[in-house]
Amino acid sequence: MLENARDIIKEIASGNRRIIDELYLNVFPKIKSYVLKNNGHIEDAEDVFQKVLIQVIARYNTKPFVIQSSIEGFLYIAGTNLWKRELNKRKKRVTNSTVVELVSDDDDLVLSTLEQEKWELFQEKLSTISENCKTLLKFFFKKTPYKDIAVHLGYKSDNVVRQRIFNCKSQLTKAIRNDIRYNELK
């Protein structure tokens, strides 16, 4: 398989069957596992993976882009985001035994692409803050209680942790909002 994620994306967009087959072998099982663990079926996982590939092709053909992570990580995150979106659509779709179609497939593709770009911006800016802030926010995002964070990281109290997390979130928010892409993605 190609080493450079940019080359892989270009090959996906050009329809390179060998690269796509390799992605099916290496990435699809991870997405399938996630979908199956989250109320899905094999057919759902296949649909999600197809949509991820279509999303990458459409996005690349519109405006070539570079990813900061591995291609496997990028496709996996895109797949999990699509599956979460699908689960949310399913919750909203049925009301009083009436089926309501909220979003077309084209609109869904656009929304999932936008969501992916927001995630990439978030990840990029998260990598720019201090290691201490990254560690604190990792605990925060995992919903670890402040008292546990204080003990684990050696802070005097959970109030100190609360203040530091607030400062770290503020730094991250400022970094994201100062990026020119923020207004485009809003």
C-alpha positions as CSV (number, residue, x, y, z in Angstrom):
1,M,0.0,0.0,0.0
2,L,1.1,3.6,-0.6
3,E,2.7,5.2,2.4
4,N,1.6,8.8,1.8
5,A,-2.0,9.6,2.8
6,R,-2.2,12.2,0.1
7,D,-1.3,9.7,-2.6
8,I,-3.8,7.2,-1.2
9,I,-6.6,9.8,-1.3
10,K,-5.6,10.7,-4.8
11,E,-5.7,7.0,-5.8
12,I,-9.1,6.5,-4.1
13,A,-10.5,9.5,-6.1
14,S,-9.1,8.1,-9.3
15,G,-10.8,4.8,-8.6
16,N,-7.7,2.7,-8.2
17,R,-9.2,-0.7,-7.5
18,R,-6.1,-2.2,-5.8
19,I,-5.9,0.6,-3.2
20,I,-9.7,0.4,-2.6
21,D,-9.4,-3.4,-2.1
22,E,-6.6,-2.9,0.3
23,L,-8.7,-0.4,2.3
24,Y,-11.5,-2.9,2.4
25,L,-9.1,-5.5,3.8
26,N,-7.5,-3.1,6.3
27,V,-10.1,-0.5,7.3
28,F,-13.5,-2.0,6.6
29,P,-13.2,-4.7,9.4
30,K,-12.6,-1.9,12.0
31,I,-15.6,0.1,10.8
32,K,-17.7,-3.1,10.6
33,S,-16.8,-3.9,14.2
34,Y,-17.8,-0.4,15.4
35,V,-21.1,-0.5,13.5
36,L,-21.9,-4.0,14.8
37,K,-21.2,-3.0,18.4
38,N,-23.4,0.0,18.0
39,N,-26.8,-1.5,16.9
40,G,-25.9,-2.1,13.3
41,H,-25.7,-4.9,10.8
42,I,-23.1,-6.0,8.3
43,E,-25.1,-4.3,5.5
44,D,-25.1,-1.1,7.5
45,A,-21.3,-1.3,7.8
46,E,-21.0,-1.9,4.1
47,D,-23.1,1.2,3.4
48,V,-21.1,3.3,5.8
49,F,-17.8,2.3,4.2
50,Q,-19.2,3.0,0.8
51,K,-20.4,6.4,1.9
52,V,-17.0,7.2,3.4
53,L,-15.2,6.4,0.2
54,I,-17.8,8.5,-1.8
55,Q,-17.3,11.3,0.7
56,V,-13.5,11.2,0.2
57,I,-13.9,11.1,-3.6
58,A,-16.4,14.0,-3.6
59,R,-14.4,16.1,-1.2
60,Y,-11.1,15.5,-3.0
61,N,-12.6,16.3,-6.4
62,T,-14.1,19.5,-5.1
63,K,-11.0,20.7,-3.3
64,P,-8.0,18.4,-2.8
65,F,-7.1,18.2,0.9
66,V,-4.4,16.8,3.2
67,I,-5.0,14.7,6.3
68,Q,-2.9,15.0,9.4
69,S,-3.5,11.4,10.6
70,S,-3.1,8.0,9.0
71,I,-5.4,7.1,6.2
72,E,-6.8,4.3,8.3
73,G,-7.5,6.6,11.2
74,F,-9.1,9.2,8.9
75,L,-11.4,6.7,7.3
76,Y,-12.3,5.1,10.6
77,I,-13.2,8.5,12.2
78,A,-15.2,9.3,9.1
79,G,-17.0,6.0,9.3
80,T,-17.8,6.3,13.0
81,N,-19.1,9.9,12.4
82,L,-21.3,8.7,9.6
83,W,-22.7,5.8,11.7
84,K,-23.5,8.1,14.6
85,R,-25.3,10.4,12.2
86,E,-27.3,7.5,10.8
87,L,-28.3,6.4,14.3
88,N,-29.4,9.9,15.1
89,K,-31.4,10.0,11.8
90,R,-33.1,6.7,12.7
91,K,-34.1,8.0,16.1
92,K,-35.7,11.1,14.5
93,R,-37.2,9.3,11.5
94,V,-40.1,7.5,13.1
95,T,-42.8,9.4,15.0
96,N,-46.2,8.1,15.8
97,S,-45.7,5.3,13.3
98,T,-45.2,7.8,10.6
99,V,-41.9,7.7,8.6
100,V,-40.4,11.1,8.0
101,E,-37.4,11.5,5.7
102,L,-35.4,14.4,7.1
103,V,-32.3,14.6,4.9
104,S,-31.6,13.4,1.4
105,D,-28.5,11.3,0.7
106,D,-26.8,14.2,-1.0
107,D,-27.5,16.6,1.9
108,D,-26.3,13.9,4.3
109,L,-23.0,13.6,2.3
110,V,-22.5,17.3,2.5
111,L,-23.3,17.4,6.2
112,S,-21.0,14.4,7.0
113,T,-18.2,16.0,5.0
114,L,-18.7,19.3,6.9
115,E,-18.6,17.3,10.2
116,Q,-15.4,15.6,9.1
117,E,-13.8,18.9,8.3
118,K,-14.8,20.3,11.7
119,W,-13.3,17.2,13.4
120,E,-10.0,17.7,11.5
121,L,-9.8,21.4,12.5
122,F,-10.5,20.4,16.1
123,Q,-7.8,17.7,16.0
124,E,-5.3,20.0,14.4
125,K,-5.8,22.7,17.0
126,L,-5.8,20.2,19.8
127,S,-2.3,19.2,18.8
128,T,-1.1,22.8,19.2
129,I,-1.9,23.2,22.9
130,S,0.4,22.2,25.7
131,E,0.8,18.5,26.7
132,N,-0.7,19.3,30.1
133,C,-3.8,20.8,28.5
134,K,-4.1,17.8,26.2
135,T,-3.9,15.4,29.1
136,L,-6.5,17.4,31.1
137,L,-8.8,17.6,28.1
138,K,-8.4,13.9,27.4
139,F,-9.7,13.2,31.0
140,F,-12.4,15.8,30.6
141,F,-13.7,14.3,27.3
142,K,-13.8,10.9,28.9
143,K,-16.0,12.4,31.6
144,T,-13.5,11.5,34.3
145,P,-14.6,13.1,37.6
146,Y,-12.5,16.1,38.6
147,K,-11.5,14.5,41.9
148,D,-10.1,11.6,40.1
149,I,-8.2,13.9,37.7
150,A,-6.8,15.8,40.7
151,V,-5.5,12.5,42.3
152,H,-4.1,11.1,39.0
153,L,-2.3,14.3,38.1
154,G,-1.3,15.4,41.6
155,Y,-3.4,18.6,41.8
156,K,-4.4,20.0,45.2
157,S,-8.1,20.0,44.6
158,D,-10.8,19.4,42.1
159,N,-11.3,23.2,41.9
160,V,-7.8,23.6,40.6
161,V,-8.6,20.9,37.9
162,R,-11.8,22.7,37.0
163,Q,-10.0,26.0,36.6
164,R,-7.2,24.4,34.5
165,I,-9.7,22.6,32.3
166,F,-11.6,25.9,31.8
167,N,-8.3,27.6,30.7
168,C,-7.4,24.7,28.4
169,K,-10.8,24.7,26.8
170,S,-10.5,28.5,26.3
171,Q,-7.1,28.1,24.7
172,L,-8.5,25.5,22.4
173,T,-11.6,27.4,21.5
174,K,-9.5,30.6,20.8
175,A,-7.1,28.6,18.5
176,I,-10.1,27.2,16.6
177,R,-11.9,30.5,16.3
178,N,-8.7,32.3,15.1
179,D,-8.3,29.8,12.2
180,I,-9.7,31.2,8.9
181,R,-11.5,27.9,8.3
182,Y,-13.7,28.3,11.4
183,N,-16.1,30.8,9.8
184,E,-16.3,28.7,6.6
185,L,-17.3,25.6,8.7
186,K,-19.7,27.4,11.0
